[in-house]
Amino acid sequence: MVDAEPNKAAIVVMALGGTIAMTDAAAGVSPKLSAAELVAAVPALSGYPNLSARSFRQVPSPHLTFADLEALASAIGDNFREGADGVVITQGTDTIEEAAFALDLLLDANAPVVVTGAMRSPTLAGADGPANLLAAVRTAASAGARGLGVIVTFNDEIHLARHVCKRHTSSTAAFVSPNTGPAGFVAEGRVHIWSRGVGMRPHVEPSPSPREARVALVTLSMDDDGALVALARDAGFDGMVVEASAAGTARHGPPGS
């Protein structure tokens, strides 16, 4: 459905690759569709005459780096300074929650930044990418989405970046906010916001001289002998985050101690 009245909001769609941009290749599928091609596949977006499309990266989302996200945050800021009213990011779903959370920390803009993607590639029956992109653009163009920080719009649900997580490998309803529920939804072309979150949004300034610190993430289990912690220590990591039981308890000493 094309919106009855053209929406004059200046929206920028920035594509990073992912399933939403996948095309068939000899070895499987690869993220080849550009931002312009993604937009062209959604006829209803013709109702947004001031929408523009820019390809930023074309990679599977596990290949994204912190450097990519800092560069993306900088590019989003440039778009706002150039007059954009909202920005939509399309990317792979594997790291949407991490990317959205990082952007929420790095950006201090009042205008909407909406992240979306797809669980089914364009070559599959029932591909969800076009509907997700349309809902994301509608969210980014909505006055109600201003001041919410970075948003994930997926399967017509609107989630705040600081609450959302991916809970299913293949379902088109893969994203949830388990502690709060969605912040809103998109229905019949309209954006409905029912929660604006609580508390202050933290903001992190990118370092003027970024340093590639290496931090190990280690999960301890029952009867863990600490070998992974020792390996991480000996490998020269700059820091370590250890996930342990309950209040951070872990076995120490030989087995049975």
Helices and strands as residue ranges (DSSP letters): E 11-17, G 19-21, E 22-25, E 28-31, H 35-40, G 43-47, E 52-59, G 61-63, H 66-81, E 86-90, G 93-95, H 96-106, E 113-116, H 129-140, G 143-145, E 150-154, E 157-160, E 165-166, E 175-176, E 184-187, E 190-193, E 215-219, H 227-234, E 239-243
